[in-house]
Amino acid sequence: MIDMFDNTILCSKCNTKMEKANIEKNGFLLRAVFCEKCHSRQIHPVDEERYNKFINLKNKEFRVKMRLVGNSYAVSIPKEIVSFIKVHERIMNDMVRLCFDQADKLSLNFNNVLEGEKE
């Protein structure tokens, strides 16, 4: 399938050729086209849809149980979150990074933040 952003796109306001650009928003890299003449922009629809799904999940609050499993505690991650991460081609069998953000807040990171964490 050919991506529409691979073709020349003309600005709907001034009929000028739009330039490709990348916009970073909340850790997302969104493909876009930008008109230098009238400063209008258009974000790639697929990227915009993924970003909107992220915002909807981010604004949700999930209540999950903490369970004792052997000598550790386990917390289940809701299917919606795991599905969203899988859509972004993350590997779910890898180790995740868990740390304190604040005295009452834990952070769970699915990225290999530190170099050399890959096995």
Secondary structure, 3 states (H helix, E strand, C coil): CCCHHHCCCECCCCCCECEEEEEEECCEEEEEEECCCCCCEEECHHHHHHHHHHHHHHCCCCCCCEEEECCEEEECCCHHHHHHHHHCCCCCCCCCEEEEEECCEEEEECCCCCCCCCC
